[in-house]
């Protein structure tokens, strides 16, 4: 099992950042009134009314797959409200789809906790080995059934993939592997005590946030696979990238205090501050401004879709489907922030060199001993 060195990167990266944010304040009010870009007000989206049912399903599913084993872990997941996040980001999903999407959020959150707050996030060798045991690339189920995370992933891929094309399944699996690789990249930076390079960070941040496979699931909600000519066009790729950046960077703004409290600088604010030699308030303002520009870029690109449809001779039916997919990209940008005001996930953190009590090292375990009897 990986062992975290609590003294290595925790004290030697921009200590002034922690001194700046150690003052108490009402974090939600601070985030909403000061930190988040005003352009978010231009993004309006509905919320799926089935979120509470998806929350309940996610807890039962996580228990069934052995992803949570203690009352503290159950309370942690209940306070996170993964089904509510799915409801904000996929407002048109039916109950069956929304339950799967809540399970996906649950799987990501628990793995994220192991990486960010546990031992693996500081030991890239152990993390890479553990993540390798989760998947069986090229297999129909993708997940390794001998591992609880792999078995849970296989369950989700099977449920979603039954309704999707082989092309979509291959793309989704590729994006999950990108997510794993970016996790190891983050861990390597933490272990070395390095703040990421400003040029390479945005792509790595998108991949480590699992945003692109989460966007793949928009097509699952629509029971469609966008054709390659449309999906890989400059226009649609720009929509995906800008929306993903907005989700990741608003998340960085909302979670900065929590991450710095544990000595973690895989965050755009830390990256910008280091690269440009800014004070903390200047760096936060710069990230806020940059995020606002991404929203404007998304909206401008969205307005260019009719030209793309004409160039590709896209059918009326496919145009409508694509626009519904783009609506869910909008929902992700707005919904992630709105959910962030409701969840306890970003408000509860400890100043400790040891992993939180709700963490179990599920990556190292065999599913035969971890799944609920």
C-alpha positions as CSV (number, residue, x, y, z in Angstrom):
1,X,0.0,0.0,0.0
2,X,1.2,3.5,-0.8
3,X,2.5,5.5,2.1
4,X,2.0,9.3,2.1
5,X,4.9,11.4,3.2
6,X,3.2,14.2,5.1
7,X,6.3,16.4,5.2
8,X,7.4,16.3,1.6
9,X,5.3,18.6,-0.7
10,X,3.0,19.9,2.1
11,X,5.5,22.6,3.3
12,X,7.6,23.5,0.4
13,X,5.2,24.8,-2.2
14,X,4.2,28.4,-1.9
15,X,3.5,28.3,1.8
16,X,2.1,31.8,1.6
17,X,-1.0,30.4,-0.3
18,X,-2.0,28.5,2.8
19,X,-1.3,31.5,5.1
20,X,-3.5,33.6,2.8
21,X,-6.5,31.3,2.9
22,X,-6.3,30.2,6.6
23,X,-8.6,33.0,7.7
24,X,-12.2,31.9,8.4
25,X,-15.0,33.0,6.2
26,X,-18.4,31.9,5.0
27,X,-17.1,29.9,2.1
28,X,-20.3,29.5,0.0
29,X,-21.2,33.2,0.2
30,X,-17.6,34.1,-0.6
31,X,-17.6,31.8,-3.7
32,X,-20.9,33.0,-5.1
33,X,-20.5,36.7,-4.5
34,X,-16.8,37.2,-5.2
35,X,-15.1,34.2,-7.0
36,X,-17.4,32.9,-9.7
37,X,-17.6,34.7,-13.0
38,X,-20.7,36.9,-13.7
39,X,-21.0,35.3,-17.2
40,X,-22.5,32.2,-15.5
41,X,-25.7,34.3,-15.1
42,X,-26.1,33.9,-18.9
43,X,-26.3,30.1,-18.5
44,X,-29.8,28.9,-17.5
45,X,-30.8,25.3,-17.1
46,X,-33.5,23.3,-15.4
47,X,-32.9,20.5,-12.8
48,X,-34.1,17.0,-13.1
49,X,-36.9,16.3,-10.5
50,X,-35.6,12.7,-9.9
51,X,-32.4,13.7,-8.1
52,X,-33.5,12.4,-4.6
53,X,-34.3,9.0,-6.1
54,X,-30.9,8.9,-7.8
55,X,-29.2,9.8,-4.5
56,X,-30.9,6.9,-2.7
57,X,-30.1,4.5,-5.6
58,X,-26.4,5.6,-5.5
59,X,-26.0,4.8,-1.8
60,X,-27.6,1.4,-2.3
61,X,-25.5,0.7,-5.4
62,X,-22.3,1.7,-3.6
63,X,-23.1,-0.5,-0.7
64,X,-23.9,-3.4,-3.0
65,X,-20.6,-3.0,-4.8
66,X,-18.6,-2.6,-1.6
67,X,-17.5,0.9,-2.4
68,X,-18.7,2.2,1.0
69,X,-18.5,0.0,4.1
70,X,-18.8,2.2,7.1
71,X,-21.4,4.6,8.5
72,X,-19.0,7.5,8.1
73,X,-18.5,6.6,4.4
74,X,-22.2,6.4,3.9
75,X,-22.8,9.7,5.6
76,X,-20.0,11.2,3.5
77,X,-21.7,10.0,0.2
78,X,-25.2,11.1,1.4
79,X,-23.8,14.6,2.1
80,X,-22.1,14.7,-1.3
81,X,-25.4,14.0,-3.1
82,X,-24.2,12.4,-6.3
83,X,-27.7,11.9,-7.7
84,X,-28.4,15.6,-7.2
85,X,-25.3,16.4,-9.2
86,X,-26.5,14.1,-12.0
87,X,-29.9,15.8,-11.8
88,X,-28.3,19.2,-12.3
89,X,-26.1,18.1,-15.2
90,X,-28.5,15.8,-17.1
91,X,-31.9,17.4,-16.6
92,X,-33.6,15.4,-19.3
93,X,-32.5,11.9,-18.2
94,X,-35.2,9.4,-17.3
95,X,-35.1,7.6,-13.9
96,X,-33.1,4.6,-15.2
97,X,-30.5,6.7,-16.9
98,X,-30.3,9.2,-14.0
99,X,-29.6,6.3,-11.5
100,X,-26.8,5.1,-13.7
101,X,-25.4,8.7,-13.9
102,X,-25.6,9.1,-10.1
103,X,-23.7,5.8,-9.8
104,X,-21.1,7.2,-12.2
105,X,-20.8,10.3,-10.0
106,X,-20.5,8.1,-6.9
107,X,-17.7,6.0,-8.5
108,X,-15.8,9.1,-9.4
109,X,-16.2,10.8,-6.0
110,X,-15.0,7.7,-4.1
111,X,-12.0,7.2,-6.4
112,X,-11.3,11.0,-6.2
113,X,-11.2,10.8,-2.4
114,X,-8.7,7.9,-2.6
115,X,-6.5,9.9,-5.0
116,X,-6.8,13.4,-3.4
117,X,-7.1,12.6,0.3
118,X,-5.6,9.2,0.6
119,X,-2.2,7.8,0.0
120,X,-2.3,7.1,-3.7
121,X,-2.4,10.7,-4.6
122,X,1.2,11.1,-3.4
123,X,2.6,7.8,-4.8
124,X,2.4,7.6,-8.6
125,X,3.9,4.1,-8.8
126,X,1.3,2.6,-6.4
127,X,-1.5,4.6,-8.1
128,X,-0.6,3.4,-11.6
129,X,-0.4,-0.2,-10.5
130,X,-3.7,0.1,-8.7
131,X,-5.5,1.7,-11.6
132,X,-4.1,-0.9,-13.9
133,X,-5.9,-3.5,-11.9
134,X,-9.3,-1.8,-12.3
135,X,-9.7,-2.2,-16.0
136,X,-9.3,-4.9,-18.7
137,X,-8.9,-2.8,-21.9
138,X,-10.6,-4.2,-24.9
139,X,-12.9,-6.5,-23.0
140,X,-16.6,-6.2,-23.4
141,X,-17.1,-5.3,-19.8
142,X,-14.0,-3.2,-19.5
143,X,-13.9,-3.4,-15.7
144,X,-11.9,-6.1,-13.9
145,X,-14.4,-8.1,-11.8
146,X,-11.7,-9.1,-9.4
147,X,-11.5,-5.5,-8.1
148,X,-14.4,-3.6,-6.5
149,X,-13.8,-0.5,-8.5
150,X,-13.5,-2.6,-11.7
151,X,-16.6,-4.6,-11.0
152,X,-18.6,-1.4,-10.4
153,X,-17.2,0.2,-13.6
154,X,-18.1,-3.0,-15.5
155,X,-21.6,-2.8,-14.2
156,X,-22.0,0.8,-15.4
157,X,-20.4,0.1,-18.8
158,X,-22.6,-2.9,-19.3
159,X,-25.8,-0.9,-18.4
160,X,-24.9,2.1,-20.6
161,X,-23.2,0.1,-23.4
162,X,-26.2,-2.1,-23.9
163,X,-27.9,1.0,-25.4
164,X,-24.9,2.4,-27.2
165,X,-22.9,1.8,-30.4
166,X,-19.5,0.1,-30.4
167,X,-18.0,3.4,-31.5
168,X,-19.4,5.1,-28.4
169,X,-18.2,2.3,-26.1
170,X,-14.6,2.5,-27.5
171,X,-14.6,6.3,-27.1
172,X,-15.9,6.2,-23.6
173,X,-13.3,3.6,-22.6
174,X,-10.5,5.6,-24.2
175,X,-11.6,8.6,-22.2
176,X,-11.7,6.7,-18.9
177,X,-8.1,5.6,-19.6
178,X,-7.1,9.2,-20.2
179,X,-8.7,10.0,-16.8
180,X,-6.5,7.3,-15.1
181,X,-3.4,8.5,-16.8
182,X,-4.0,12.1,-15.7
183,X,-4.5,10.9,-12.1
184,X,-1.0,9.4,-12.2
185,X,0.3,12.7,-13.7
186,X,-1.2,14.6,-10.8
187,X,0.2,12.2,-8.3
188,X,3.7,12.6,-9.8
189,X,3.5,16.3,-9.4
190,X,2.3,16.1,-5.8
191,X,5.1,13.7,-5.0
192,X,7.8,15.9,-6.6
193,X,6.4,18.9,-4.8
194,X,5.8,20.7,-8.1
195,X,3.0,23.0,-9.2
196,X,2.0,22.0,-12.8
197,X,3.2,23.9,-15.8
198,X,0.7,26.5,-17.0
199,X,0.8,25.4,-20.7
200,X,0.1,21.7,-20.0
201,X,-2.2,22.0,-17.0
202,X,-5.6,22.7,-18.7
203,X,-5.7,19.5,-20.7
204,X,-4.5,17.4,-17.7
205,X,-7.1,19.1,-15.5
206,X,-9.9,18.2,-17.9
207,X,-8.7,14.6,-18.1
208,X,-8.1,14.3,-14.3
209,X,-11.6,15.7,-13.7
210,X,-13.2,12.9,-15.8
211,X,-15.2,15.6,-17.6
212,X,-14.9,14.2,-21.1
213,X,-16.3,10.7,-20.3
214,X,-19.0,12.5,-18.3
215,X,-19.8,14.4,-21.4
216,X,-19.9,11.1,-23.4
217,X,-22.7,10.1,-21.1
218,X,-24.8,13.0,-22.6
219,X,-25.1,10.9,-25.7
220,X,-26.2,8.0,-23.5
221,X,-29.0,10.1,-22.2
222,X,-30.0,10.9,-25.8
223,X,-29.6,7.3,-26.9
224,X,-27.4,8.4,-29.8
225,X,-23.8,8.4,-31.0
226,X,-22.9,11.6,-32.7
227,X,-21.2,10.8,-36.1
228,X,-17.5,11.4,-36.2
229,X,-17.7,14.2,-38.7
230,X,-19.8,16.2,-36.3
231,X,-18.3,15.1,-33.0
232,X,-14.7,15.7,-34.1
233,X,-15.4,18.9,-35.9
234,X,-13.6,22.0,-34.6
235,X,-16.9,23.5,-33.6
236,X,-18.2,20.6,-31.5
237,X,-14.7,20.0,-30.0
238,X,-14.5,23.6,-29.0
239,X,-17.9,23.3,-27.2
240,X,-16.6,20.3,-25.3
241,X,-13.3,21.9,-24.4
242,X,-14.7,25.2,-23.3
243,X,-17.5,23.6,-21.3
244,X,-15.1,21.3,-19.7
245,X,-12.7,24.2,-18.8
246,X,-15.6,26.1,-17.2
247,X,-16.6,23.1,-15.1
248,X,-13.0,22.4,-14.0
249,X,-12.0,26.0,-13.3
250,X,-15.2,26.8,-11.4
251,X,-14.5,23.7,-9.4
252,X,-11.0,24.9,-8.7
253,X,-12.4,28.2,-7.5
254,X,-14.9,26.5,-5.2
255,X,-12.4,23.9,-3.8
256,X,-9.2,25.9,-3.6
257,X,-9.4,26.4,0.2
258,X,-10.0,22.8,0.8
259,X,-7.2,21.6,-1.5
260,X,-4.6,24.0,-0.2
261,X,-5.5,23.0,3.4
262,X,-4.1,19.5,2.6
263,X,-1.1,20.8,0.6
264,X,-2.5,20.1,-2.8
265,X,-1.8,22.5,-5.6
266,X,-3.3,20.7,-8.6
267,X,-5.5,23.7,-9.0
268,X,-5.6,26.5,-11.7
269,X,-5.3,29.2,-9.0
270,X,-2.0,27.8,-7.8
271,X,-0.8,27.3,-11.4
272,X,-1.6,30.9,-12.4
273,X,-0.1,32.3,-9.2
274,X,3.1,30.5,-9.7
275,X,3.4,31.2,-13.4
276,X,2.6,34.9,-13.2
277,X,4.0,35.7,-9.8
278,X,0.6,37.0,-8.5
279,X,-0.8,37.6,-5.1
280,X,-3.6,35.2,-4.1
281,X,-6.4,37.7,-4.7
282,X,-4.9,38.6,-8.1
283,X,-4.6,34.9,-9.1
284,X,-8.2,34.2,-8.1
285,X,-9.4,37.2,-10.1
286,X,-7.3,36.1,-13.1
287,X,-8.9,32.6,-13.0
288,X,-12.4,34.2,-12.6
289,X,-11.7,36.3,-15.6
290,X,-10.3,33.4,-17.6
291,X,-13.4,31.3,-16.8
292,X,-15.7,34.1,-17.9
293,X,-13.9,34.3,-21.2
294,X,-14.4,30.6,-21.7
295,X,-18.1,31.0,-21.1
296,X,-18.2,33.7,-23.8
297,X,-16.2,31.5,-26.1
298,X,-18.7,28.7,-25.6
299,X,-21.7,30.9,-26.4
300,X,-20.0,32.3,-29.5
301,X,-19.2,28.8,-30.7
302,X,-22.8,27.6,-30.0
303,X,-24.0,30.4,-32.2
304,X,-21.9,29.0,-35.1
305,X,-23.6,25.6,-35.0
306,X,-26.0,26.4,-37.9
307,X,-23.1,27.0,-40.2
308,X,-21.6,23.6,-39.2
309,X,-25.0,21.9,-39.8
310,X,-25.2,23.4,-43.2
311,X,-21.6,22.5,-44.1
312,X,-22.2,18.8,-43.1
313,X,-25.8,18.6,-44.5
314,X,-26.9,17.5,-41.1
315,X,-30.5,16.2,-41.0
316,X,-33.2,17.9,-39.1
317,X,-33.4,15.1,-36.6
318,X,-29.6,15.1,-35.9
319,X,-29.7,18.9,-35.6
320,X,-32.3,18.6,-32.8
321,X,-30.3,15.8,-31.1
322,X,-27.1,17.8,-31.3
323,X,-28.7,20.9,-29.8
324,X,-30.1,18.8,-26.9
325,X,-26.5,17.6,-26.3
326,X,-25.3,21.1,-26.3
327,X,-28.1,22.1,-23.9
328,X,-26.6,19.5,-21.5
329,X,-23.2,21.0,-21.8
330,X,-24.8,24.2,-20.7
331,X,-26.5,22.3,-17.8
332,X,-23.1,21.0,-16.7
333,X,-21.6,24.5,-16.5
334,X,-24.5,25.9,-14.5
335,X,-25.5,22.8,-12.7
336,X,-22.1,21.9,-11.3
337,X,-22.0,25.3,-9.6
338,X,-25.5,25.1,-8.3
339,X,-24.9,21.7,-6.9
340,X,-21.8,23.0,-5.3
341,X,-23.9,25.3,-3.1
342,X,-25.9,22.3,-1.9
343,X,-23.3,19.6,-1.3
344,X,-21.3,19.2,2.0
345,X,-18.4,17.9,-0.1
346,X,-16.6,21.3,-0.4
347,X,-17.2,22.5,3.1
348,X,-15.9,19.6,5.2
349,X,-12.2,19.2,5.4
350,X,-9.5,18.5,8.0
351,X,-6.0,19.8,8.5
352,X,-4.3,16.4,8.9
353,X,-1.4,14.4,7.4
354,X,-3.4,11.2,7.7
355,X,-6.2,10.0,5.4
356,X,-9.7,10.7,6.6
357,X,-11.5,8.0,8.5
358,X,-14.1,7.5,5.8
359,X,-11.5,6.2,3.3
360,X,-11.0,2.5,2.7
361,X,-8.2,1.3,0.4
362,X,-10.6,-0.4,-2.1
363,X,-8.1,-0.3,-4.9
364,X,-5.9,-2.8,-3.2
365,X,-8.7,-5.3,-2.5
366,X,-10.3,-8.3,-4.2
367,X,-14.0,-7.9,-4.9
368,X,-14.7,-11.3,-3.4
369,X,-14.1,-9.9,0.1
370,X,-15.4,-6.4,-0.5
371,X,-18.8,-6.8,-2.0
372,X,-21.8,-7.0,0.3
373,X,-23.0,-10.5,1.1
